[in-house]
Amino acid sequence: MIGTSEPFRICEECDTVWETGAPSNHAPFTILEEHMKQFGKPPLWSLLERLEQGKATAP
């Protein structure tokens, strides 16, 4: 997400967000609206920044 250094995975079809690990049908996961609300941001795809797989690193 633009303005943060916390990478996460998101499903482009259903807006499911996984903050850690690989996508699965089991918790922990949330939806984009709830995830963005944690940062005080609206659930807009324009606020997301696509990273190449394997390139996500914390500063």
RODO-501365 format. One record per residue: z, y, x of N, C-alpha, C in turn; residue in one letter. Coordinates in Angstrom, 1 decimal, m for minus. Atoms other than C-alpha are relative to their C-alpha. Layout:
   n.c3   n.c2   n.c1  ca.c3  ca.c2  ca.c1   c.c3   c.c2   c.c1 fipa
      Z      Y      X      Z      Y      X      Z      Y      X    A
...
This chain:
   n.c3   n.c2   n.c1  ca.c3  ca.c2  ca.c1   c.c3   c.c2   c.c1 fipa
    0.0   m1.2    0.9    0.0    0.0    0.0    0.0    1.2    0.9    M
    0.1   m1.2   m0.7   m0.9    3.4    1.3    1.4    0.7    0.1    I
   m1.3   m0.6   m0.2    2.3    5.1    2.7    1.1   m0.9    0.3    G
   m1.0    1.0   m0.4    4.2    1.9    3.4   m0.5   m0.9    1.1    T
    0.4    1.0   m1.0    4.1   m0.7    6.1    0.3   m1.4   m0.4    S
   m0.3    1.3    0.5    5.0   m3.6    3.9   m1.2   m0.7   m0.7    E
    1.2    0.7    0.5    2.0   m5.9    3.4    0.5   m1.0   m1.1    P
   m0.2    1.0    1.0    1.8   m8.1    0.3   m1.3   m0.6   m0.5    F
    1.2    0.6    0.5   m0.7  m10.4   m1.4   m0.1    0.3   m1.5    R
    0.2   m0.3    1.4   m2.2   m9.6   m4.8   m1.3   m0.7   m0.5    I
    1.1    0.6    0.7   m4.5  m11.5   m7.2   m0.8    1.1   m0.7    C
    0.9   m1.0    0.6   m7.5   m9.3   m8.1   m0.3   m0.3   m1.5    E
    0.3    0.3    1.4   m7.9  m11.1  m11.4    1.2    0.2   m1.0    E
   m1.1   m0.1    1.0   m4.4  m11.0  m12.9    1.1    0.9    0.5    C
   m0.9   m1.0   m0.5   m2.5   m8.4  m10.8    1.4   m0.6    0.4    D
   m1.3    0.6   m0.5    0.2  m10.9   m9.6    0.2    0.3    1.4    T
   m0.3   m0.4   m1.4    1.9   m9.8   m6.4    1.0   m1.0    0.6    V
   m0.9    0.9   m0.8    3.5  m12.1   m3.8    0.4    0.9    1.2    W
   m0.5   m0.8   m1.1    5.7  m10.1   m1.4    0.0   m0.8    1.3    E
   m0.1    0.8   m1.2    6.1  m13.0    1.0   m0.7   m1.4   m0.2    T
    0.6    1.3    0.1    4.4  m16.3    1.7   m1.4   m0.1   m0.6    G
    1.3    0.2    0.6    1.3  m17.8    0.3    0.0    0.1   m1.5    A
    0.1    0.0    1.4    0.2  m17.3   m3.3    0.3   m1.4   m0.6    P
   m0.3    1.3    0.7    1.6  m20.0   m5.7    0.4    0.3   m1.4    S
   m0.4   m0.2    1.4    2.5  m20.5   m9.3    1.5    0.0   m0.2    N
   m1.4    0.0    0.1    6.2  m20.5   m8.5    0.6    1.3    0.5    H
   m0.7   m1.2   m0.5    8.6  m17.6   m8.0    0.3   m0.2    1.5    A
   m0.1   m1.4    0.5    9.1  m15.3   m6.3   m1.4    0.7    0.0    P
    1.2   m0.9    0.1    6.2  m13.2   m7.6    0.3    1.0   m1.1    F
   m0.2   m1.0    1.0    5.9  m10.2   m9.8   m1.4    0.5   m0.4    T
    1.3   m0.5    0.3    3.1   m8.1  m11.3   m0.1    1.4    0.7    I
    0.2   m1.3   m0.7    1.5   m5.0   m9.8    0.8    1.2   m0.5    L
   m0.8   m1.1    0.6    3.1   m2.6  m12.2    1.4    0.1    0.4    E
   m1.4    0.0   m0.4    6.6   m3.7  m11.4    0.2    0.2    1.5    E
    0.0   m0.2   m1.5    5.9   m3.9   m7.6   m0.1    1.5    0.3    H
    0.2   m1.5   m0.3    4.6   m0.3   m7.5    1.1    0.8   m0.5    M
   m1.1   m0.7    0.5    7.4    0.9   m9.6    1.2    0.0    0.9    K
   m1.1    0.1   m1.0    9.9   m0.2   m6.9   m0.2    1.1    1.1    Q
    0.3   m1.0   m0.9    8.2    2.4   m4.7   m0.2    1.4   m0.6    F
    0.2   m1.2    0.7    8.0    5.1   m7.3   m1.4    0.4   m0.2    G
    1.4   m0.3    0.1    4.2    4.8   m7.6   m0.6   m0.6   m1.2    K
    0.6    0.6    1.2    1.9    4.2  m10.5   m0.8   m1.2    0.5    P
    0.7    1.3   m0.3    0.1    0.8  m10.6   m1.5    0.2    0.1    P
    1.4   m0.3   m0.2   m3.3    2.1   m9.3   m0.5   m0.7    1.2    L
    0.7    0.7   m1.2   m5.6    0.0   m7.1   m0.4    1.0    1.1    W
    0.4   m1.0   m1.0   m6.6    3.2   m5.4    1.1    0.3    1.0    S
   m1.1   m0.2   m0.9   m3.2    3.3   m3.8    0.2   m1.2    1.0    L
   m0.1    1.2   m0.9   m3.7   m0.1   m2.1   m1.0    0.1    1.1    L
    0.8    0.0   m1.2   m5.2   m0.6    1.3   m0.3   m1.5    0.3    E
    0.4    1.4   m0.3   m7.1   m3.9    1.9    0.1   m0.2    1.5    R
   m0.1    0.3   m1.4   m6.1   m5.5    5.2   m0.8   m1.3    0.2    L
    0.6    1.2   m0.4   m8.1   m8.2    7.0    1.0   m1.1    0.1    E
   m0.9    1.1   m0.1   m6.5  m11.6    6.7    0.5   m0.2    1.4    Q
   m0.5    0.2   m1.3   m4.2  m12.2    9.7    0.3    1.3    0.8    G
   m0.2   m1.3   m0.7   m4.1   m8.4   10.6    1.3    0.7   m0.4    K
   m1.2   m0.7    0.5   m0.9   m7.5    8.7    1.1   m0.1    0.9    A
   m1.1    0.0   m0.9    1.8   m6.5   11.1    0.9    1.2   m0.3    T
   m1.0   m1.1    0.2    4.9   m4.4   10.8    0.1    0.8    1.3    A
   m0.1   m0.9   m1.1    5.2   m1.4   13.1    1.2   m0.2    0.9    P
